[in-house]
Amino acid sequence: MRIFTKKLPHPDLPAEEKAQLLQNAEYQETMVESTFMYLTLDLPTAPLYKDEKEQLIIPQVPLFSILAKFNGATEKEYKTYKENFLKRFQLTRLPPYLIFCIKRFTKNNFFVEKNPTIVNFPITNVDLREYLSEEVQAVHTNTTYDLIANIVHDGKPSEGSYRIHVLHHGTGKWYELQDLQVTDILPQMITLSEAYIQIWKRREEDETNQQGA
């Protein structure tokens, strides 16, 4: 993965001083190549308002909206104690398996907060070609992924529980596991859950041909 980083001047500085600092080498964009074990997907901030029935509204976001973080163009601001940075990311290769970690939990000095936003995602045929650079696209023949496991967190951050959805390759059926209980589940129900960690498998050439036949 390529990580592009640009240091930002302090926001309270006068505009002229900011413009001068941006000319310095310290504030020019840099790029590094980095490996990754999983991709962290950031959720938009959940709204706090209620609907007309005084029920909290649970927002939804498409998977491809939060995957845009890795398209090489989307910038996000990161803050440290002293400095601010703009970063953008671009994938340079697609491994046989991808792990998505949907960032539901944020911590501060006092408590942990959970974002309940539902991620809308298809469980098959997710093409990640657009998140690769043009030169990498030319050599990457298979860029389509299918979901094979989905870990869900239910409830409050400190009192919640976990479930896992697993695809049985032999039958093509999905099963839900919680503690020692195993039950079958319809694929369309998986997308309604508060997905936390997902494992995706890249299709091989023969699998892609079979899907298109």
Disulfide bonds with the S-S distance in Angstrom:
none
